[in-house]
Amino acid sequence: MSVEIIVPEMGESITEATILAWSFQEGDEVNADDILVELETDKVTMEVPAPASGVLKALHKQNGDTVTVREVIGIIEAGATAGKPAAEPTQESPAAAEPAQSTGDKNETLSPAVRKIVAENQLNPAQIQGTGRNQQITKGDALTHMQNQSPAPAPTMPSLPSTPAASASPAKPTPAPVAAPPAEGGERETVVPMTRLRRAIADRLVSAQHTAAILTTFNEVDMSGVMSLRSKYKEKFKEEHEVGLGFMSFFTKATISALKAFPAINAEIRGTDIVYKNYFDIGIAVGGPKGLVVPIVRNVENLTFAGVEQEIIRMATKVKEGTITLDEMQGGTFSISNGGVYGSMMSTPILNPPQSGILGLHNIVKRPVVVNDEIVIRPMMYIALSYDHRIVDGKEAVQFLVKIKEGIEDPTRLLLEV
């Protein structure tokens, strides 16, 4: 019985995906719920399990192809047991297939199209540079390898003297001297298609610039108070809550306090209306293996410091593992981006539409500052607020950062909510 492999529903507004990598090839035996293929959408990467046990009879789509929801991308012969399909050798002569099977384990991961090229041209996969996922060899890699192979020298070539006069002879073509540097140093340019996630990020950033009146204001924060408090209680905190006490929980709590004081920054424009949110779902920007994503920590106002830290770690782990879901990235009333972990001194973060504000955090640097008319060395951080000037006035934006500054420089304000 043939069972179809179908592209599943992937969430609201998502109709297409790109095939990242098949885990099996035609003729492979699979078990029910084995992960057959990875699909990349413009938001997340998802895995498609095998609907039944049997033999993978056909692949209708290859790595890099675009597929749509409910499309049939392969067939499983349910209940069958086999290693490699018997019909496969009929597409090529036994003599041509023999070199491909002698190349070892690397050849077993090739797609049917690549295996056909390798067999027909007697190529060695071990000598082909793969550019696919996990260095898998693609059809383009095999064709490029064939084009780059040097032709056999003509019989008269060894008898010619290797002098400038001989090189200039019209009877013998002369290799272009500029061909040597690329052979030694590699190609000067490498063209790689943008992933669907990267294209979506690019579109959203450009859209944000075109639809919102984005302005950024800055302030600086003395981190001495938070660092002292954190140093004093971090061991006890970790022992009690089984999670480290980081800076993000302080800034998240300070952000909630500031958003309550200036609700327009927690609002959004919807048509000709301003929608004020009475809840606080904070997006925390996380750099994942496929690009920047913003998972949402829900109802932060109800979480403790430990709760905030646990949620941030949980979300960041899911991003890095590629298990984050669409629901965990949708919504959000405000975002925080911490470029300081990468060493950023100052930046102007871009809004995450339809939100009206995003807080940018930066690295902590010891600098001389004036405190009580004395020059002292303090750990300082620049903070930035990018906001939609259509509904947020400059005065509100400046006071918002001042509110955060007060909470961080005197952390007891966060506990007392003053």
C-alpha positions as CSV (number, residue, x, y, z in Angstrom):
1,M,0.0,0.0,0.0
2,S,1.4,3.4,-1.0
3,V,1.2,6.2,1.7
4,E,1.7,9.8,0.6
5,I,4.1,12.1,2.4
6,I,2.3,15.4,2.7
7,V,3.5,18.9,3.6
8,P,1.6,19.6,6.9
9,E,-0.2,22.8,7.9
10,M,2.4,25.2,9.2
11,G,0.5,28.0,10.9
12,E,-1.6,31.0,10.0
13,S,-0.5,32.8,6.8
14,I,2.2,30.3,6.0
15,T,1.5,28.6,2.6
16,E,5.0,27.7,1.4
17,A,8.2,26.2,2.7
18,T,11.7,25.2,1.4
19,I,13.0,21.7,1.7
20,L,16.2,21.9,3.7
21,A,17.3,18.2,3.8
22,W,15.9,14.8,3.3
23,S,17.1,12.4,6.0
24,F,16.6,9.3,3.8
25,Q,16.9,8.5,0.1
26,E,14.7,6.6,-2.3
27,G,14.9,2.9,-1.5
28,D,15.7,3.4,2.2
29,E,13.6,1.6,4.8
30,V,12.0,3.9,7.4
31,N,10.0,3.4,10.5
32,A,6.8,5.3,11.4
33,D,7.6,8.7,13.1
34,D,11.2,8.7,11.7
35,I,12.0,12.3,10.7
36,L,12.0,12.2,6.9
37,V,12.6,15.8,5.9
38,E,13.3,19.3,7.3
39,L,11.2,22.2,6.0
40,E,12.1,25.8,6.4
41,T,9.4,28.5,6.5
42,D,9.8,32.2,6.8
43,K,9.4,31.9,10.6
44,V,10.6,28.4,11.8
45,T,12.1,25.2,10.7
46,M,9.9,22.1,11.2
47,E,10.4,18.3,10.8
48,V,8.1,16.0,8.9
49,P,7.8,12.5,10.4
50,A,7.1,9.3,8.4
51,P,3.4,8.5,8.3
52,A,4.0,4.8,8.2
53,S,6.7,2.1,8.2
54,G,8.0,0.8,4.9
55,V,10.3,1.7,2.1
56,L,10.7,5.3,0.7
57,K,9.5,4.6,-2.8
58,A,9.7,8.1,-4.4
59,L,10.8,11.6,-3.7
60,H,8.9,14.2,-5.7
61,K,10.9,17.1,-4.4
62,Q,14.6,17.6,-3.8
63,N,16.6,19.7,-1.3
64,G,16.1,23.4,-2.0
65,D,12.8,23.0,-3.8
66,T,9.8,25.1,-2.7
67,V,6.7,23.2,-1.6
68,T,3.2,24.2,-0.6
69,V,0.9,23.2,2.2
70,R,-0.8,19.8,1.6
71,E,1.5,19.1,-1.4
72,V,2.6,15.4,-1.8
73,I,6.4,15.4,-1.7
74,G,7.0,11.6,-1.6
75,I,5.6,8.1,-1.4
76,I,6.2,5.3,1.2
77,E,5.4,1.7,0.3
78,A,3.9,0.7,3.6
79,G,4.9,-2.6,5.0
80,A,7.7,-3.2,2.5
81,T,11.2,-4.1,3.7
82,A,14.2,-3.4,1.5
83,G,17.6,-1.8,1.5
84,K,17.9,-0.2,-1.9
85,P,15.2,-0.2,-4.7
86,A,15.7,-2.9,-7.2
87,A,14.7,-0.7,-10.1
88,E,17.4,1.8,-9.5
89,P,20.3,0.0,-11.4
90,T,18.2,-0.1,-14.6
91,Q,18.7,3.6,-15.1
92,E,22.4,3.0,-15.6
93,S,24.7,0.2,-16.7
94,P,26.2,-2.1,-14.0
95,A,29.7,-1.0,-15.1
96,A,28.8,2.7,-14.6
97,A,27.2,2.1,-11.2
98,E,30.2,0.1,-9.8
99,P,32.5,3.1,-9.2
100,A,29.8,4.9,-7.3
101,Q,29.2,2.0,-4.9
102,S,32.9,1.7,-4.1
103,T,33.2,5.2,-2.8
104,G,32.1,4.4,0.8
105,D,29.7,5.9,3.2
106,K,29.7,9.4,1.7
107,N,28.0,8.0,-1.5
108,E,25.2,6.6,0.6
109,T,24.0,10.2,1.5
110,L,23.8,11.4,-2.1
111,S,20.4,12.2,-3.6
112,P,19.3,10.0,-6.6
113,A,20.1,12.8,-9.1
114,V,23.7,13.2,-7.7
115,R,24.2,9.4,-7.6
116,K,23.2,9.2,-11.3
117,I,25.8,11.9,-12.2
118,V,28.5,10.3,-10.1
119,A,27.9,6.9,-11.6
120,E,27.6,8.0,-15.3
121,N,30.7,10.1,-15.1
122,Q,32.7,7.8,-12.8
123,L,33.3,10.5,-10.2
124,N,34.6,10.0,-6.7
125,P,32.3,11.8,-4.2
126,A,35.2,12.1,-1.7
127,Q,36.8,14.6,-4.1
128,I,33.7,16.7,-4.5
129,Q,33.2,19.7,-2.2
130,G,29.7,19.7,-0.9
131,T,27.9,23.0,-0.3
132,G,24.6,21.6,1.0
133,R,23.4,21.1,4.5
134,N,26.1,19.3,6.6
135,Q,28.4,19.5,3.5
136,Q,26.0,17.3,1.5
137,I,26.8,17.2,-2.2
138,T,24.2,18.8,-4.4
139,K,23.6,18.3,-8.1
140,G,25.3,21.7,-8.7
141,D,28.4,20.6,-6.8
142,A,28.7,17.5,-9.0
143,L,28.3,19.5,-12.2
144,T,30.8,22.2,-11.0
145,H,33.3,19.5,-10.1
146,M,33.0,18.0,-13.6
147,Q,33.6,21.5,-15.2
148,N,36.6,22.2,-13.0
149,Q,38.4,18.9,-13.9
150,S,41.4,19.5,-16.1
151,P,41.3,17.7,-19.5
152,A,44.0,15.2,-20.3
153,P,47.1,16.8,-21.9
154,A,47.7,16.4,-25.6
155,P,50.5,13.9,-26.6
156,T,52.7,16.6,-28.1
157,M,52.6,18.8,-25.0
158,P,55.6,17.2,-23.1
159,S,57.9,17.7,-26.1
160,L,57.4,21.5,-26.2
161,P,59.9,23.6,-24.4
162,S,58.5,25.6,-21.5
163,T,59.9,28.9,-22.8
164,P,58.1,32.2,-23.5
165,A,58.6,31.6,-27.2
166,A,56.9,28.3,-27.1
167,S,54.1,29.7,-25.0
168,A,53.4,32.3,-27.6
169,S,53.2,29.8,-30.4
170,P,49.7,29.9,-32.1
171,A,49.7,26.2,-32.5
172,K,49.3,25.7,-28.7
173,P,46.6,27.4,-26.6
174,T,48.0,29.3,-23.7
175,P,46.3,29.2,-20.3
176,A,45.2,32.6,-19.0
177,P,47.6,33.7,-16.3
178,V,44.8,35.0,-14.2
179,A,43.4,31.5,-13.7
180,A,46.1,30.5,-11.2
181,P,45.1,32.8,-8.2
182,P,41.5,31.5,-8.1
183,A,42.8,27.9,-8.1
184,E,45.1,28.7,-5.1
185,G,42.9,31.1,-3.2
186,G,39.5,30.0,-4.2
187,E,36.7,31.8,-6.0
188,R,36.6,35.6,-5.5
189,E,32.8,35.5,-5.0
190,T,30.5,32.9,-3.6
191,V,26.8,33.2,-4.4
192,V,24.5,31.6,-1.9
193,P,20.6,31.9,-2.1
194,M,19.0,33.6,0.9
195,T,17.2,31.3,3.2
196,R,13.5,31.7,3.5
197,L,13.9,32.9,7.1
198,R,16.6,35.5,6.1
199,R,14.3,36.8,3.3
200,A,11.5,37.2,5.8
201,I,13.7,39.1,8.2
202,A,14.8,41.4,5.4
203,D,11.3,42.0,4.3
204,R,10.1,42.8,7.9
205,L,13.0,45.2,8.5
206,V,12.4,47.1,5.3
207,S,8.6,47.2,6.0
208,A,9.3,48.6,9.5
209,Q,11.3,51.4,8.0
210,H,8.6,52.2,5.4
211,T,5.6,52.1,7.7
212,A,6.7,53.6,11.0
213,A,8.3,56.9,11.8
214,I,11.2,55.4,13.7
215,L,13.3,57.6,16.0
216,T,15.9,56.6,18.6
217,T,16.9,58.2,21.9
218,F,19.8,57.2,24.2
219,N,20.8,57.3,27.8
220,E,23.5,55.7,30.0
221,V,23.1,53.6,33.1
222,D,25.5,53.0,36.0
223,M,25.4,49.2,36.5
224,S,27.1,49.3,39.9
225,G,23.9,48.8,41.9
226,V,22.7,45.8,39.9
227,M,26.2,44.2,39.8
228,S,26.6,44.6,43.5
229,L,23.2,43.1,44.2
230,R,23.8,40.3,41.8
231,S,27.3,39.5,43.2
232,K,25.8,39.4,46.7
233,Y,22.9,37.0,46.0
234,K,23.8,35.1,42.8
235,E,24.9,31.9,44.6
236,K,21.9,31.9,46.9
237,F,19.6,32.7,44.0
238,K,20.9,29.8,41.9
239,E,20.7,27.4,44.9
240,E,17.1,28.5,45.5
241,H,15.8,28.7,42.0
242,E,18.2,26.5,40.0
243,V,18.8,29.3,37.5
244,G,21.4,32.0,37.3
245,L,20.6,35.6,38.2
246,G,21.4,37.6,35.0
247,F,21.0,41.2,33.9
248,M,18.0,40.5,31.7
249,S,15.6,39.9,34.5
250,F,16.5,43.4,36.0
251,F,16.0,45.1,32.6
252,T,12.8,43.2,31.9
253,K,11.4,44.2,35.3
254,A,12.5,47.8,34.8
255,T,10.9,47.8,31.3
256,I,7.6,46.7,32.7
257,S,7.7,49.5,35.3
258,A,8.5,52.0,32.5
259,L,5.8,50.7,30.2
260,K,3.2,51.1,33.0
261,A,4.2,54.7,33.3
262,F,4.2,55.4,29.6
263,P,1.5,53.1,28.1
264,A,1.8,54.5,24.5
265,I,5.1,52.7,24.1
266,N,3.2,49.4,24.8
267,A,0.5,50.3,22.3
268,E,0.1,49.8,18.5
269,I,-1.5,51.5,15.6
270,R,-4.4,49.5,14.1
271,G,-5.9,51.3,11.2
272,T,-6.9,54.8,12.5
273,D,-7.0,53.6,16.1
274,I,-4.4,53.4,18.8
275,V,-4.7,50.1,20.7
276,Y,-3.3,50.2,24.3
277,K,-2.3,46.9,25.7
278,N,-3.1,46.2,29.4
279,Y,-0.7,43.2,29.4
280,F,3.0,42.9,28.8
281,D,4.3,40.2,26.4
282,I,7.9,41.0,25.9
283,G,9.9,39.8,22.9
284,I,13.5,38.8,23.7
285,A,15.7,38.9,20.5
286,V,17.8,35.8,20.3
287,G,20.4,35.0,17.6
288,G,19.7,31.5,16.4
289,P,21.6,29.3,13.9
290,K,19.4,30.5,11.1
291,G,19.1,34.1,12.0
292,L,17.6,36.5,14.5
293,V,14.2,35.5,16.0
294,V,12.1,37.1,18.8
295,P,10.4,34.6,21.1
296,I,7.8,36.1,23.4
297,V,7.8,35.9,27.2
298,R,4.1,36.1,28.1
299,N,2.6,38.2,30.9
300,V,6.0,39.2,32.3
301,E,4.2,41.4,34.9
302,N,3.2,38.2,36.7
303,L,6.6,36.6,36.8
304,T,9.3,36.8,39.5
305,F,12.9,37.5,38.7
306,A,13.5,33.7,38.7
307,G,10.5,33.2,36.5
308,V,11.8,35.7,33.9
309,E,15.3,34.1,33.9
310,Q,13.8,30.6,33.5
311,E,11.5,31.7,30.6
312,I,14.4,33.5,28.8
313,I,16.6,30.4,29.1
314,R,13.8,28.1,28.0
315,M,13.1,30.2,24.9
316,A,16.7,30.7,24.0
317,T,17.4,27.0,24.2
318,K,14.4,26.2,21.9
319,V,15.7,28.7,19.4
320,K,19.2,27.2,19.3
321,E,17.8,23.7,19.1
322,G,15.4,24.8,16.3
323,T,12.3,23.6,18.2
324,I,10.7,27.0,18.7
325,T,7.1,27.1,17.4
326,L,5.2,29.8,15.6
327,D,2.9,30.4,18.5
328,E,5.9,31.2,20.7
329,M,7.0,34.0,18.4
330,Q,3.7,35.6,17.5
331,G,2.3,38.6,19.3
332,G,4.3,40.6,21.8
333,T,3.8,44.2,22.9
334,F,7.4,45.4,23.3
335,S,10.9,43.9,22.5
336,I,14.3,43.9,24.1
337,S,17.5,43.4,22.1
338,N,20.8,42.8,23.9
339,G,23.6,43.6,21.5
340,G,26.0,43.9,24.4
341,V,26.6,40.1,24.4
342,Y,28.3,40.6,21.1
343,G,30.3,43.6,22.2
344,S,28.1,46.4,20.8
345,M,28.8,49.8,22.3
346,M,25.8,51.6,20.8
347,S,23.1,50.8,18.2
348,T,19.7,52.0,16.9
349,P,17.5,48.9,17.0
350,I,14.7,48.5,14.5
351,L,11.0,48.1,15.6
352,N,9.3,44.7,15.4
353,P,6.0,45.7,13.8
354,P,3.3,46.3,14.9
355,Q,5.1,47.1,18.2
356,S,5.8,50.8,18.9
357,G,9.1,50.4,20.9
358,I,12.2,48.3,21.3
359,L,14.9,48.6,24.0
360,G,18.5,48.2,22.9
361,L,21.1,47.1,25.6
362,H,24.8,47.3,25.0
363,N,28.1,46.2,26.5
364,I,29.2,47.3,30.0
365,V,32.4,49.3,30.0
366,K,34.2,50.9,32.9
367,R,34.4,54.6,32.3
368,P,35.3,57.7,34.4
369,V,32.1,59.5,35.5
370,V,31.4,62.3,37.8
371,V,29.5,61.3,41.0
372,N,29.0,63.9,43.8
373,D,31.5,66.2,42.1
374,E,34.2,63.5,42.1
375,I,35.6,61.6,39.1
376,V,35.1,57.8,39.8
377,I,35.3,54.7,37.6
378,R,32.0,53.0,37.1
379,P,30.7,50.2,34.9
380,M,28.5,52.0,32.4
381,M,26.1,50.9,29.7
382,Y,24.4,52.8,26.9
383,I,20.8,52.0,26.4
384,A,18.7,53.0,23.4
385,L,14.9,53.2,22.7
386,S,13.7,53.1,19.2
387,Y,10.1,54.1,19.0
388,D,7.3,55.0,16.6
389,H,7.1,58.7,16.6
390,R,3.5,58.6,15.2
391,I,2.1,57.7,18.7
392,V,5.1,58.2,21.0
393,D,6.3,61.7,21.6
394,G,10.0,62.5,22.3
395,K,9.3,63.6,25.8
396,E,7.7,60.2,26.6
397,A,10.6,58.3,25.0
398,V,13.2,60.2,27.0
399,Q,11.3,59.8,30.3
400,F,10.8,56.1,29.5
401,L,14.6,55.6,29.5
402,V,15.0,57.7,32.6
403,K,12.5,55.4,34.3
404,I,14.6,52.4,33.3
405,K,17.8,54.1,34.4
406,E,16.3,54.8,37.8
407,G,15.2,51.2,38.3
408,I,18.6,49.8,37.3
409,E,20.7,52.2,39.3
410,D,18.5,51.7,42.4
411,P,17.2,48.1,42.1
412,T,15.1,48.4,45.3
413,R,12.8,50.6,43.2
414,L,11.9,47.4,41.1
415,L,11.0,45.5,44.2
416,L,8.9,48.3,45.7
417,E,7.5,49.2,42.2
418,V,8.2,52.9,42.7
